Amino acid sequence: MPAPRPPAALSERWFRTSPDSSVLPRPRLLARLLVDLDDLDRRIAFFEHLLGVPADLRMPIPDFGGLELAAVGNLLLIASARPFTPIQRRTAYSLIVPSLTGRLERLRATGTVVLEPPEVIVPGSRARVRHPDGSVAELVEHRPQPGELPCPPAAFTDGRAGGGVRLLARRAVPRAGFAEAVALYESVLEAKAGPGPGSPRTAGTADVGQADVGQADLGQADVGQADVGQADAGQAATARAIVGNLLLVAVDDGQAGAPTQPAYALLAPSAAGLDARLARLGAGPARAGSARAGAGSGPWTVTLPGGVPAEVWTAPAGRA
């Protein structure tokens, strides 16, 4: 069955698996990667191969700064015909929300500040906020255009499907404030924290990291996860937690905002499998790191196209 055609007012490249974000049970957090417009097709293909999932939206918005957006897994690729603005470069995440008004009302209780008030855009409406920890996020409410129908994701026929690699947004936070950061993002994302990669498991807790809701909910919005107490003082030395699609990592004071901190994390079933997948994509193997040089689950780093570093962890199936 052919994919639904976009309304005449939209580009032929426009599609959304779910044009109406009101069906989401909670916000969907997407890591952001700014790319050249001429490179967008190649980046979409790279991340589809790396993550083994098809893009679930693509939105050319020429009258909004010449932007074109595409989402693959938990990553939002943002391309522009114009130079990116300083605030676009400082924005760490995009959140697709069920209701923009409702989300902003909820965030006020956390001390979040609205930097750019709500405005209507082609996908629906948007606003930009700054959370109490200083992170900047863009909130977007998706609503269908007249005549727009859900477009199922493309079916792979060339071996891209599968692989078990998951991409998360990564945020380094001061060790002393790790508990507060976990509590903040549990509120922002309406999801309980689960153990981060390489963290010791707490007895009786659920596996985390793959508990995603179905395609009808945009395919990547995580369900709530068991609270495993990663913010306890006794675990502070290696504190890591996953909240929704966000990996929080505790670092020494003064390192949280360092430019060397990766903004992305890759969770893979095995280092060898990830290296093979990267080799097929021409990205080279993961670089040396604490686990790469010996035994363990990570981390080490890999350089993605455009010189973008990502932290790599391995985890058994069901924990990645």
BALOBA-127224 format. One record per residue (C-alpha): z, x, y. Coordinates in steps of 0.2 Angstrom, whole numbers, plus 5000, padded with zeros to 4 digits. Example, Ala and Ser with C-alpha at 12.3 -4.5 7.8 and 13.67 -1.06 7.14 Angstrom:
BEGIN
503950624978;503650684995;
END
This chain:
BEGIN
500050005000;499550085017;500950115029;501149995043;500150045059;501150065075;500849945089;499349975100;500450035114;501150175104;500350335097;499550345080;500850475075;502350355079;503350295064;505150255060;505850225043;507150105052;506650055069;508349965072;509850065071;511049915072;510949925053;511850085053;513750065047;514150215058;513350345069;512050465061;512250645068;510750755069;510750935072;509450975086;508151115086;506951135101;505251185097;503551215105;502451065105;501051155097;502151215083;502951045079;501751005064;502151175056;504051145058;504050975051;503151045036;504351195034;505851085034;505150955023;504851095010;506451175013;507551015012;506450924999;506450765010;505050685020;505150655039;505950485042;505350465060;504150535072;504050475090;502850545104;503550495121;502350565133;503050475148;504850545145;504550725149;503150745137;504350745122;503850715104;505250695091;505350705072;506850695060;506850785043;508550765034;509950795046;508850885058;508050825074;506550925080;506250905098;504550965105;504050965124;502450995134;503651055148;505051185148;506651115142;507951085155;509651175154;510551015149;509350985135;509751165129;511551135130;511550975120;512251015103;511850855093;510950685094;511850535088;510850385082;512150245085;512150055080;512650005098;512550115113;513750005123;514949995109;514950175106;515250225124;516750105124;517450185109;517250355115;518150325131;519750325121;519450505115;519250575133;517350585131;516450595148;514750515152;513550645159;512050535160;512250345160;511350225148;509450205152;508050115143;506850225134;505350185122;506450205106;507850095113;509150165125;510050325127;511550415136;512250595136;514050635135;515250775134;516650775121;518350835125;517950995115;516551035127;515150995115;513750895123;512850755113;511450635116;511750455110;510250345106;510150165101;508550125091;507749955093;505949905087;504549895099;503649725099;502649715082;503449875075;503849875057;504849995046;503750125039;504250195022;504350385021;502850475014;502850514996;502650694991;501350744980;501350934982;503050994975;504050974991;505250844984;507050894978;507851064979;509551004983;509651105000;510551005013;510651055032;512151015043;512551045061;513851185062;515151195075;516351345077;518051295084;519651395089;520751415074;522251345084;521351185088;520551155071;521651005067;521250925084;519350955081;519350875064;520250725071;519050715086;517450705075;518250595062;518450465077;516650515085;515750495068;516850365060;516950475044;518450555035;518450745034;518050825017;518251005011;517051125018;515951245007;517051374999;518651285003;519951254989;519851074983;521450964984;521850874968;521250704967;520050714981;518250654980;516650764980;515950774997;514250815005;513050704995;513850534998;512450465008;512050285011;510350215006;508650215015;508950055023;510250145034;509050275040;509350375024;510550505030;512050425037;513550485027;514850365020;516750395023;517450545014;519150575007;520350655018;520850825010;522050895024;520851045028;521851055045;523451105037;524251265044;524251345027;522351335026;522051395043;521351565038;519851485029;519851315037;518151225035;517851035034;516350925033;516350765044;514850665041;513350785044;514450915053;515251065047;516751125057;517251305055;518851385062;518651555070;519751665080;520051625098;518651685110;517351675096;516951485096;515751495110;514951655106;513051655105;513051735088;513851575081;512451485071;512151305075;511551255058;512251275040;511251265024;512151205008;511151254992;511451234973;511151424971;510651574981;509251624969;508451444971;508651454990;507851624990;506351564979;506051414991;506151525006;504951644999;503651514995;503851465014;503651645020;505451645027;506151785017;507751795007;509451755014;510251905023;511752005018;513451925020;515151915012;514551824997;512851894996;513552064994;514652014980;515351854971;515751694979;514951544987;514651615005;514351625019;512851735022;511351705034;509551665034;508351675049;507251515050;505651505059;505751545078;507151675074;508451535072;509951595062;510751475049;512351505039;512151485020;513351425007;513151384989;514051244980;513851154963;512850994962;513950854969;514850964982;513351034992;
END
